[in-house]
Amino acid sequence: IYNKIGFNTYEDELIRDLIIARIYHPTSKRELQEVLSDSFGRNYPLVTIYRHLKTAMASGIKDTFHRALIQFAKTEFGDGLRLVFYDVTTLYFESTVRGGLRELGFSKDHRPQETQIVVGLVVNQAGFPLYFDVFSGKTFEGNTFIPVIEKIRSLLGNPEFVVVADAAMISQRNMQALAEKGIGFIVGARIGNLPTDLIDSISKQLLGQDKKHATFAYKDHRLICEYSSERASKDRSDRNKQLTKANLALSDPNKVKTRLKFVTTSGSRYGLNTELVQKSEKLEGIKGYLTNTQLTPLEVLSKYRNLWSIERSEEHTSELQSR
């Protein structure tokens, strides 16, 4: 498999052995030395392992592997790679010691007390990884978006392609940068932050009809919204749970110790945020997508739904994380 993917274009057997051993038994480089010796009969001095790794990084092994992955995707999947998916995950270390890229930050593993790194991952429609990059553990995930997309575009030979990402990547700066570079995008929209009159218009046009969609102009792009009865049921259930918590807290404000979604404060006084409750009701079952492409609304909806593939790839990546 290692050879078939094309990783053997970097001709270093020690690097190959390290990678295979790490998949077999994810652990530190020091412990990998024992794994290689005990399980594979490969006896490498630790100083030799570090020397080969340093040489590999200096010679551009990362880009060599990325090009191999891209070529494999093109030949094995017959993929022209005109559509790619991007998302971010975090990998933690069982350590509180900061150093290099290891920093405390927002943890997707729910381990805020431990250091981590942030990993940006690009995959194709089948979920096959094409490119990754690593950032400091305290990096805001939206700030990883443009650098990674520019790099994958360069590796792909600067073709016109479309990138799909979730709402965490959206910002006016990111959308403007992509548009200026001629890169098509489909990103999840934070519809809760939309102007009130636009929210009213979206709610009135969709009318709670399952699978109905509508298109609106928003910030020089198209905003495509879709209503789902299944999503509405979940939204309604979540809202009712939050309302129950809010009403219980308001019945005895002295017990309010955490921030609640529908509870508003004014000095030492608490109250029910009726405006937010009404907005949540209007947006029930609705999801929005921003795009600068010429794709039809149905094509946009279909391509965004494929974003699950990168999340599956992230799950596999997390299983191989360094402890």
C-alpha positions as CSV (number, residue, x, y, z in Angstrom):
1,I,0.0,0.0,0.0
2,Y,2.8,2.4,0.9
3,N,4.4,1.8,-2.5
4,K,1.1,1.8,-4.4
5,I,0.2,5.2,-3.0
6,G,3.6,6.4,-4.3
7,F,5.3,7.2,-1.0
8,N,8.3,5.1,-2.2
9,T,9.2,8.0,-4.5
10,Y,11.1,9.2,-1.4
11,E,13.7,6.6,-1.3
12,D,14.5,6.1,2.4
13,E,13.7,2.7,4.0
14,L,14.1,4.1,7.5
15,I,11.4,6.7,6.9
16,R,9.2,4.0,5.4
17,D,9.7,1.7,8.4
18,L,8.9,4.6,10.8
19,I,5.6,5.3,9.1
20,I,4.5,1.7,8.9
21,A,5.5,1.1,12.5
22,R,3.6,4.2,13.7
23,I,0.4,3.0,12.0
24,Y,0.9,-0.4,13.6
25,H,1.6,1.1,17.0
26,P,1.1,4.9,17.4
27,T,3.7,6.2,19.9
28,S,6.7,8.5,20.3
29,K,9.8,8.3,18.1
30,R,11.8,7.0,21.1
31,E,9.3,4.1,21.7
32,L,9.0,3.5,17.9
33,Q,12.7,2.5,18.0
34,E,11.7,-0.4,20.3
35,V,8.7,-1.3,18.2
36,L,10.8,-1.5,15.1
37,S,13.4,-3.7,16.9
38,D,11.0,-6.0,18.8
39,S,8.2,-6.4,16.2
40,F,10.0,-5.9,12.8
41,G,13.6,-6.7,13.5
42,R,14.7,-3.3,12.3
43,N,17.5,-2.0,14.6
44,Y,18.1,1.7,14.1
45,P,20.0,3.8,16.7
46,L,17.8,6.7,18.0
47,V,20.3,9.3,16.7
48,T,20.0,7.8,13.2
49,I,16.2,8.1,13.4
50,Y,16.4,11.8,14.3
51,R,19.0,12.4,11.6
52,H,16.9,10.8,8.9
53,L,13.8,12.7,10.0
54,K,15.7,16.0,9.9
55,T,17.1,15.3,6.5
56,A,13.6,14.2,5.2
57,M,12.0,17.5,6.4
58,A,14.8,19.6,4.9
59,S,14.5,17.8,1.6
60,G,10.7,18.5,1.3
61,I,9.3,15.1,2.1
62,K,5.9,16.6,3.0
63,D,5.3,18.0,-0.4
64,T,6.7,14.8,-2.0
65,F,4.0,12.8,-0.1
66,H,1.3,15.4,-0.9
67,R,2.1,15.1,-4.6
68,A,1.9,11.3,-4.4
69,L,-1.5,11.5,-2.7
70,I,-2.8,13.9,-5.3
71,Q,-1.5,11.7,-8.2
72,F,-3.0,8.6,-6.6
73,A,-6.4,10.3,-6.2
74,K,-6.3,11.3,-9.9
75,T,-5.3,7.9,-11.2
76,E,-7.0,5.5,-8.7
77,F,-10.3,7.5,-8.3
78,G,-10.3,9.1,-11.8
79,D,-10.8,12.4,-9.9
80,G,-10.1,15.7,-11.6
81,L,-10.0,17.2,-8.1
82,R,-12.2,20.1,-9.1
83,L,-14.0,19.8,-5.7
84,V,-12.1,19.5,-2.4
85,F,-13.3,19.5,1.2
86,Y,-11.6,21.2,4.1
87,D,-11.9,21.0,7.9
88,V,-9.9,21.3,11.0
89,T,-9.3,18.9,14.0
90,T,-7.1,19.0,17.0
91,L,-4.7,16.3,18.3
92,Y,-3.7,16.4,22.0
93,F,-0.7,15.4,24.0
94,E,-0.9,14.0,27.5
95,S,1.2,16.8,28.7
96,T,0.7,20.4,29.9
97,V,4.2,21.4,28.9
98,R,4.1,24.0,26.1
99,G,6.7,24.0,23.3
100,G,7.0,24.5,19.6
101,L,3.5,24.0,18.1
102,R,2.2,22.4,21.3
103,E,-0.1,25.0,23.0
104,L,-3.3,25.1,25.0
105,G,-6.3,26.1,22.9
106,F,-9.9,25.2,22.0
107,S,-9.9,21.4,22.1
108,K,-12.2,19.3,19.9
109,D,-11.3,16.4,22.1
110,H,-12.7,18.2,25.2
111,R,-9.3,18.2,26.8
112,P,-8.6,21.9,27.4
113,Q,-6.1,21.1,30.2
114,E,-3.7,19.4,27.8
115,T,-1.5,20.8,25.0
116,Q,-2.4,20.2,21.4
117,I,-1.8,21.0,17.8
118,V,-4.3,22.1,15.2
119,V,-4.5,20.1,11.9
120,G,-6.0,21.3,8.7
121,L,-7.0,18.5,6.3
122,V,-8.0,18.5,2.7
123,V,-9.7,15.5,1.1
124,N,-11.4,14.6,-2.2
125,Q,-15.1,13.6,-2.7
126,A,-14.3,10.0,-1.6
127,G,-12.7,11.2,1.7
128,F,-9.2,10.4,0.5
129,P,-6.6,12.8,2.1
130,L,-4.8,15.1,-0.3
131,Y,-3.0,17.6,2.0
132,F,-2.6,18.5,5.6
133,D,-0.9,21.2,7.5
134,V,-0.1,21.7,11.2
135,F,-0.6,24.8,13.3
136,S,0.0,26.0,16.8
137,G,-2.6,24.6,19.2
138,K,-3.9,28.0,20.0
139,T,-4.6,28.9,16.4
140,F,-8.2,29.9,15.6
141,E,-9.3,27.4,13.0
142,G,-10.7,30.1,10.6
143,N,-7.1,31.4,10.3
144,T,-5.9,28.1,8.9
145,F,-8.2,28.2,5.9
146,I,-6.5,30.5,3.4
147,P,-2.9,29.3,3.9
148,V,-4.0,25.6,3.3
149,I,-6.2,26.4,0.3
150,E,-3.5,28.4,-1.3
151,K,-1.0,25.5,-0.8
152,I,-3.3,22.8,-2.2
153,R,-4.1,25.0,-5.1
154,S,-0.4,25.4,-5.9
155,L,0.1,21.6,-5.6
156,L,-2.8,21.0,-7.9
157,G,-1.3,23.3,-10.5
158,N,-3.6,26.3,-9.8
159,P,-6.7,24.9,-11.4
160,E,-10.2,26.4,-11.0
161,F,-11.7,24.3,-8.2
162,V,-14.3,24.6,-5.5
163,V,-13.6,24.2,-1.8
164,V,-16.3,23.1,0.6
165,A,-16.0,23.9,4.3
166,D,-18.2,24.3,7.4
167,A,-19.3,27.6,9.0
168,A,-16.2,27.8,11.3
169,M,-14.2,28.8,8.2
170,I,-16.5,31.6,7.2
171,S,-15.5,35.2,7.7
172,Q,-15.8,38.2,5.4
173,R,-12.0,38.3,5.1
174,N,-11.8,34.7,4.1
175,M,-14.6,35.0,1.6
176,Q,-13.0,38.1,0.1
177,A,-9.6,36.4,-0.2
178,L,-11.0,33.4,-2.0
179,A,-13.0,35.6,-4.4
180,E,-10.0,37.7,-5.2
181,K,-7.9,34.6,-5.9
182,G,-10.7,33.2,-8.1
183,I,-11.3,30.2,-5.9
184,G,-14.9,28.9,-5.7
185,F,-16.3,28.1,-2.3
186,I,-19.3,26.6,-0.6
187,V,-19.4,27.3,3.1
188,G,-22.0,26.8,5.9
189,A,-23.7,30.1,6.8
190,R,-24.2,31.3,10.4
191,I,-27.9,32.1,9.7
192,G,-28.4,33.1,13.3
193,N,-26.3,36.2,12.7
194,L,-28.2,37.3,9.6
195,P,-30.2,40.6,9.7
196,T,-33.7,40.3,11.1
197,D,-35.4,41.2,7.9
198,L,-33.5,38.6,5.9
199,I,-34.4,35.9,8.6
200,D,-38.0,36.9,8.2
201,S,-37.8,36.6,4.4
202,I,-36.1,33.2,4.6
203,S,-38.7,31.8,7.0
204,K,-41.7,33.1,5.0
205,Q,-40.3,31.7,1.7
206,L,-39.6,28.2,3.0
207,L,-42.9,27.9,4.8
208,G,-41.8,24.9,6.8
209,Q,-42.0,22.7,3.7
210,D,-39.6,19.7,3.8
211,K,-36.7,19.8,1.3
212,K,-37.8,23.2,0.0
213,H,-34.9,25.6,-0.8
214,A,-34.7,29.3,-1.7
215,T,-31.9,31.6,-2.8
216,F,-31.1,35.1,-1.5
217,A,-28.4,37.7,-2.2
218,Y,-26.1,38.3,0.8
219,K,-22.7,40.1,0.9
220,D,-22.2,39.9,-2.9
221,H,-22.7,36.1,-2.8
222,R,-25.6,33.7,-3.0
223,L,-27.2,32.4,0.2
224,I,-29.0,29.1,-0.4
225,C,-31.3,28.0,2.4
226,E,-33.1,24.7,2.8
227,Y,-35.7,23.5,5.2
228,S,-35.7,20.0,6.7
229,S,-38.5,18.6,8.8
230,E,-36.0,16.2,10.4
231,R,-33.7,19.1,11.4
232,A,-36.7,21.1,12.6
233,S,-37.7,18.3,15.0
234,K,-34.2,18.3,16.4
235,D,-34.0,22.1,16.6
236,R,-37.4,22.1,18.4
237,S,-36.3,19.5,20.9
238,D,-33.1,21.4,21.6
239,R,-35.0,24.7,22.0
240,N,-37.5,23.2,24.4
241,K,-34.7,21.7,26.5
242,Q,-33.0,25.1,26.6
243,L,-36.3,26.8,27.5
244,T,-36.9,24.4,30.3
245,K,-33.4,25.1,31.7
246,A,-34.0,28.9,31.4
247,N,-37.4,28.8,33.1
248,L,-36.0,26.7,36.0
249,A,-33.2,29.1,36.4
250,L,-35.5,32.1,36.4
251,S,-37.7,30.6,39.0
252,D,-34.8,30.9,41.4
253,P,-32.2,33.4,39.9
254,N,-29.9,32.8,42.9
255,K,-29.1,29.4,41.5
256,V,-28.0,30.7,38.1
257,K,-24.3,29.8,37.9
258,T,-23.8,29.1,34.2
259,R,-24.6,31.0,31.1
260,L,-27.9,29.8,29.6
261,K,-28.9,30.4,25.9
262,F,-32.3,32.0,26.6
263,V,-31.5,33.9,29.8
264,T,-30.5,37.5,29.5
265,T,-29.0,39.6,32.2
266,S,-29.2,43.3,33.0
267,G,-27.0,44.1,36.0
268,S,-28.1,41.7,38.7
269,R,-31.5,41.0,37.0
270,Y,-32.3,38.0,34.9
271,G,-35.0,37.6,32.3
272,L,-36.1,35.4,29.4
273,N,-34.6,36.5,26.0
274,T,-37.9,36.4,24.1
275,E,-36.4,37.9,21.0
276,L,-33.8,35.1,20.8
277,V,-36.6,32.5,21.3
278,Q,-38.6,34.0,18.5
279,K,-35.6,34.0,16.2
280,S,-34.9,30.3,17.0
281,E,-38.5,29.5,16.1
282,K,-38.2,31.2,12.7
283,L,-34.9,29.4,11.9
284,E,-36.2,26.0,13.1
285,G,-35.2,23.4,10.5
286,I,-33.3,25.8,8.3
287,K,-29.7,25.6,7.2
288,G,-27.9,28.0,5.0
289,Y,-24.9,27.8,2.6
290,L,-22.9,30.7,1.0
291,T,-21.3,30.3,-2.4
292,N,-19.7,32.4,-5.1
293,T,-20.0,29.6,-7.7
294,Q,-22.4,29.3,-10.6
295,L,-23.6,25.8,-9.4
296,T,-27.3,25.3,-9.1
297,P,-28.9,25.3,-5.6
298,L,-29.3,21.5,-5.7
299,E,-25.7,21.0,-6.7
300,V,-24.6,23.3,-3.8
301,L,-26.7,21.3,-1.4
302,S,-25.4,18.0,-2.7
303,K,-21.8,19.0,-2.5
304,Y,-22.0,20.4,1.0
305,R,-23.6,17.1,2.2
306,N,-20.4,15.3,1.1
307,L,-18.5,17.2,3.9
308,W,-19.2,14.2,6.1
309,S,-16.3,12.4,4.3
310,I,-13.7,14.7,5.7
311,E,-15.1,14.3,9.2
312,R,-14.7,10.6,8.7
313,S,-11.1,11.1,7.7
314,E,-10.5,13.2,10.8
315,E,-11.8,10.4,13.0
316,H,-9.2,8.1,11.5
317,T,-6.5,10.7,12.0
318,S,-7.5,11.1,15.6
319,E,-7.0,7.4,16.2
320,L,-3.3,7.8,15.1
321,Q,-2.6,10.9,17.2
322,S,0.6,11.1,19.3
323,R,0.1,10.6,23.1
